[in-house]
Amino acid sequence: MKKTKYIALGFVSTLVGGALLLSSTLFAEGKHDNETRLEALSKFTKVLGTVEKYYVDDLTMDKIVNKAIAGLLSNLDAHSSFLDKKAFKEMQIQTSGEFGGLGITVGMRNGVLTVISPIDDTPAYKAGIKAGDIILKINDKSTLNMTIDEAVSLMRGKPKTKIVLTVVRKGQNKPLKITIIRDIIKIQSVYAKEIEGSDILYIRVTSFDKKVVKGLKKALKDYPHKKGIILDLRNNPGGLLAQAVGTVNLFVDKGVIVSQKGRVKSENMVYNATSEGTVKDIPMVVLVNGGSASASEIVSGSLQDHKRAIIVGEKTFGKGSVQVILPIDKTEAIRLTIARYYLPSGRTIQSVGVTPDVIVYPGKVPMKTDEFILKERELKKHLKSELEKVDGKKSVKKEKIDKKLKLVAKKQIDDDLQLKSAMDIIKVLDIEKKAGK
């Protein structure tokens, strides 16, 4: 949620002027349109007055109007909402400084609060929250009919405080109760490693914050002359559009990267690739899953349309709309969907997602092992360790070597069928590349 709201803030200065212009021309239409609009406003005013007069509880007109606005926006789509004084203040805190949270991005799918993805190395990730989990309760409060902003407000809190999420997970017979301890959320967005013994560069992008393109450039510079690149965008909830565009631009040298289209023409934009610094001659695979959303879908979908990369994994989340924050006054605002993203081929991401070229479900790499040989290896390894103790020699642990050289170890590959499939595809692409020379 953090990154989505940060994107929205980036558009405020350009949209407010557009909104004012739109309001000034609101009644500069035909007579029939004006009459229809006035009739609708008259009906709305009558309903407000009736509620104020007859509703069982005493409500001020201010509260009635706020509820009406909230109802209107929540019925437009899953991402538009009303930010009252409290929600607006919390949103500003979330986008401007550190806060205690869980480290998950949530969205509405089929009308229910769903985890888009947990963020790597955060409390939610460590507690076992998974992409696709449906959050049924936050502590003792049901999330049915709850807005995203209300849910985020409940989940955020002081660091080191406890929260219990009740989730419904595919494949589980009953809801799961997961206890999470809130903490300050700090995210490293780019990890780069060489895959052990393969000459393949593995790059993991956890979210598209403002440092992603810089981090990718450094990784490409630090690991030159690789025979392939695996870009892992699994469980990446998205982030800044500029970083998504910049990421694609590192691997594509011409053509449209993504376009943005809405009703207000001034908000229609096309982002094109440039040839400067493009890495276009190295085979590439992008890993995605149901937790890949928004900016992740722009990157994977655009690279797929340009036939620059093979997309591997599972179908993505399907978040391809643009939200902006439009202040009503100094204390309140609305979050409004004003456009949709379109990939180079013209297809939309919204509610559709990106379908991988190669569907691979998560799991371990199937292997046939000889039980006796396995035991023999383990026994020799144990005896070697004991011998070194007797001789007074210290063994160098493989884990330390891996960390120093920044290697993706074989065990990690064996536990990740999607990653292993990506490696196999890179090897095939590399063979085809060499054969074509």
Secondary structure, DSSP 8 states (H G I E B T S, - for coil): -HHHHHHHHHTHHHHHHHHHHHHHTTT-S-HHHHHHHHHHHHHHHHHHHHHHHH-SS---HHHHHHHHHHHHHHHH-SS-EEE-HHHHHHHHHHHHS--EE--EEEEEETTEEEEEEE-TTSHHHHHT--TT-EEEEETTEE-TT--HHHHHHHH---TT-EEEEEEE-TT-SS-EEEEEE-EE-----EEEEEETTTTEEEEEE--B-TTHHHHHHHHHHHS-S-SEEEEE-TT---B-HHHHHHHHHTT--SSEEEEEEESSGGG-EEEE---TT---SS-EEEEE-TT--THHHHHHHHHHHTT-SEEEES------EEEEEEESSSS-EEEEEEEEEE-TTS-B-TTT----SEE--S--------HHHHHHHHHHHHHHHHHHHHHT-----HHHHHHHHTEE-HHHHHT-HHHHHHHHHHHHHHHHHHHH-
